[in-house]
């Protein structure tokens, strides 16, 4: 896939990546050029504020997601006790839709065009989501793009916590608004998701222009 600002890490991708180290260039170090890589690393660490040091972790993707979304699930359960399940799910869906529609609009503003192929390139790339999804492109034309997902770390995380309803509202529901935010002529058609207990997700994006 062609590298572009359009395909900066999405909300899903961002939490699966380690925090990058500060660039040597930002420290302006003429003295750094004369030092060995290990010395460079030591100086970088010393010059950073302690709050900006890299957070040490040896968690697997599964452990990281369980930790990251465990707090989210506990909060959602607390909201359910306060407002009821139906109202909580409604609020999660509303927030997710608004968030992902805005993200789609931001992507569109950075893209050279807003056609279907440009939008779905972020899913069709074999390396995209390689540690978090098992996926297969079923169809890819100017008018339709279908992605079959047979493993999803988000679904695994929420289902293991017996919170598939929360996961669907907080993660899956935003996919519709994401596509619409990028271009109102792109429609997501889907009737199966792993999060809802189906054997796979059938994401099908259709150009209705």
C-alpha positions as CSV (number, residue, x, y, z in Angstrom):
1,X,0.0,0.0,0.0
2,X,1.2,3.4,-0.8
3,X,2.3,5.3,2.3
4,X,0.2,8.4,2.9
5,X,-0.9,10.5,5.8
6,X,-4.3,9.2,5.0
7,X,-3.3,5.9,6.5
8,X,-2.0,7.1,9.8
9,X,-2.8,4.6,12.6
10,X,-6.5,4.5,13.3
11,X,-7.9,4.2,16.8
12,X,-7.7,0.4,16.5
13,X,-4.2,0.4,15.1
14,X,-2.8,3.0,17.5
15,X,-3.1,0.8,20.7
16,X,-1.3,-2.1,19.0
17,X,1.9,-0.3,18.5
18,X,4.7,0.5,20.9
19,X,5.4,4.2,21.7
20,X,8.1,5.3,19.3
21,X,11.4,6.7,20.7
22,X,12.1,10.4,20.2
23,X,14.0,11.2,17.1
24,X,17.7,11.9,17.5
25,X,17.2,14.9,15.3
26,X,14.9,16.6,17.7
27,X,17.7,16.7,20.2
28,X,19.9,18.5,17.7
29,X,22.9,16.5,18.7
30,X,26.1,17.2,17.0
31,X,27.8,15.3,19.8
32,X,25.5,12.3,19.2
33,X,27.0,11.7,15.8
34,X,30.3,10.7,17.3
35,X,28.9,8.2,19.7
36,X,28.1,4.5,19.4
37,X,24.4,3.6,19.2
38,X,24.3,2.4,22.8
39,X,25.7,5.8,23.9
40,X,23.1,7.6,21.8
41,X,20.3,5.6,23.5
42,X,21.7,6.4,27.0
43,X,21.8,10.1,26.3
44,X,18.3,10.1,24.8
45,X,17.0,8.5,27.9
46,X,18.9,10.9,30.2
47,X,17.6,14.0,28.3
48,X,14.0,12.9,28.4
49,X,11.9,13.8,31.4
50,X,11.0,10.8,33.5
51,X,7.4,11.0,32.4
52,X,8.5,10.8,28.8
53,X,10.6,7.6,29.2
54,X,9.3,4.6,27.3
55,X,6.9,2.5,29.3
56,X,8.4,-0.9,29.8
57,X,6.1,-3.8,28.9
58,X,6.5,-7.4,27.7
59,X,2.8,-8.0,27.2
60,X,1.4,-10.0,24.3
61,X,-1.1,-8.4,22.1
62,X,-3.8,-10.4,23.8
63,X,-2.7,-9.3,27.3
64,X,-2.4,-5.7,26.2
65,X,-5.9,-5.6,24.7
66,X,-7.3,-7.4,27.8
67,X,-5.7,-4.8,30.0
68,X,-6.6,-1.8,27.8
69,X,-10.3,-2.8,27.3
70,X,-10.8,-4.3,30.8
71,X,-11.1,-0.8,32.2
72,X,-13.4,0.2,29.4
73,X,-15.7,-2.8,30.1
74,X,-15.8,-2.1,33.9
75,X,-16.8,1.4,33.2
76,X,-19.5,0.3,30.8
77,X,-20.8,-2.1,33.4
78,X,-20.9,0.7,36.0
79,X,-22.9,2.8,33.5
80,X,-25.3,0.0,33.0
81,X,-26.1,-0.1,36.7
82,X,-26.7,3.6,36.7
83,X,-28.6,4.1,33.5
84,X,-29.6,0.5,32.4
85,X,-28.2,-1.7,29.6
86,X,-30.3,-0.2,26.8
87,X,-29.3,3.4,27.5
88,X,-25.7,2.5,28.0
89,X,-25.4,0.6,24.7
90,X,-27.2,3.5,23.0
91,X,-24.7,6.0,24.4
92,X,-21.7,3.9,23.4
93,X,-23.0,3.6,19.8
94,X,-23.6,7.3,19.6
95,X,-20.1,8.2,20.8
96,X,-18.5,5.5,18.6
97,X,-20.4,6.7,15.5
98,X,-19.5,10.4,16.1
99,X,-15.8,9.5,16.8
100,X,-15.4,7.3,13.7
101,X,-17.3,9.6,11.4
102,X,-14.9,12.4,12.4
103,X,-12.0,10.1,11.8
104,X,-13.3,9.2,8.3
105,X,-13.6,12.9,7.5
106,X,-10.1,13.6,8.6
107,X,-8.8,10.8,6.4
108,X,-10.8,12.2,3.4
109,X,-9.3,15.6,3.9
110,X,-5.8,14.1,3.6
111,X,-6.6,11.9,0.7
112,X,-5.9,12.8,-2.9
113,X,-9.3,11.4,-3.8
114,X,-12.3,9.9,-1.9
115,X,-13.2,6.9,-4.0
116,X,-13.8,3.4,-2.8
117,X,-10.4,2.0,-3.7
118,X,-8.7,4.7,-1.8
119,X,-10.7,4.1,1.3
120,X,-10.5,0.3,1.3
121,X,-6.7,0.2,0.5
122,X,-6.2,0.4,4.3
123,X,-7.9,-2.9,4.7
124,X,-6.7,-4.7,1.6
125,X,-3.0,-4.2,2.5
126,X,-1.7,-7.7,3.6
127,X,0.3,-6.1,6.3
128,X,-2.5,-4.0,7.7
129,X,-3.7,-5.3,11.1
130,X,-1.4,-8.3,10.7
131,X,-1.2,-8.8,14.5
132,X,-4.8,-8.2,15.3
133,X,-6.9,-9.7,12.4
134,X,-7.0,-12.7,10.2
135,X,-8.6,-11.5,7.0
136,X,-9.1,-12.3,3.4
137,X,-10.1,-10.0,0.5
138,X,-13.1,-11.6,-1.2
139,X,-13.8,-9.0,-3.8
140,X,-12.1,-5.7,-4.9
141,X,-13.5,-3.6,-7.7
142,X,-14.3,0.1,-8.3
143,X,-17.8,-0.6,-7.1
144,X,-17.5,-3.1,-4.3
145,X,-14.9,-4.3,-1.8
146,X,-15.5,-7.3,0.5
147,X,-13.3,-8.3,3.4
148,X,-13.8,-11.6,5.3
149,X,-12.4,-11.6,8.9
150,X,-12.1,-14.9,10.6
151,X,-10.1,-13.8,13.7
152,X,-10.3,-10.5,15.5
153,X,-8.5,-9.5,18.7
154,X,-11.2,-7.0,19.6
155,X,-13.9,-9.7,19.4
156,X,-11.7,-12.1,21.3
157,X,-11.1,-9.5,24.0
158,X,-14.7,-8.6,24.6
159,X,-16.1,-12.1,24.2
160,X,-13.6,-13.5,26.7
161,X,-14.9,-10.9,29.1
162,X,-18.5,-11.8,28.2
163,X,-19.1,-8.3,26.9
164,X,-19.8,-8.8,23.2
165,X,-22.7,-6.4,23.4
166,X,-20.4,-3.6,24.7
167,X,-17.7,-4.5,22.2
168,X,-20.2,-4.3,19.3
169,X,-21.4,-0.9,20.4
170,X,-17.9,0.4,21.2
171,X,-15.9,-1.0,18.2
172,X,-18.0,-2.6,15.4
173,X,-20.8,0.0,15.3
174,X,-18.4,2.8,14.3
175,X,-17.4,1.0,11.1
176,X,-20.5,2.3,9.4
177,X,-19.9,5.9,10.3
178,X,-16.2,5.6,9.4
179,X,-17.0,4.8,5.8
180,X,-19.7,7.4,5.6
181,X,-17.5,10.0,7.1
182,X,-14.9,9.3,4.4
183,X,-17.4,9.6,1.6
184,X,-21.2,9.5,1.9
185,X,-21.3,7.4,-1.3
186,X,-19.6,4.5,0.5
187,X,-21.9,2.2,2.3
188,X,-21.0,-0.7,4.6
189,X,-23.2,-3.7,4.2
190,X,-22.6,-6.4,6.9
191,X,-24.8,-9.0,8.6
192,X,-22.2,-11.1,10.4
193,X,-19.6,-10.2,13.0
194,X,-17.4,-12.3,15.3
195,X,-18.4,-9.9,18.1
196,X,-22.0,-11.0,17.8
197,X,-21.0,-14.7,17.8
198,X,-21.0,-15.4,14.1
199,X,-18.2,-17.5,12.5
200,X,-16.7,-14.5,10.6
201,X,-17.3,-10.8,9.8
202,X,-18.4,-10.0,6.2
203,X,-17.4,-6.4,5.7
204,X,-18.7,-5.4,2.3
205,X,-18.2,-1.8,1.1
206,X,-20.3,-0.7,-1.8
207,X,-20.0,2.5,-3.9
208,X,-23.5,3.9,-4.3
209,X,-22.6,7.0,-6.3
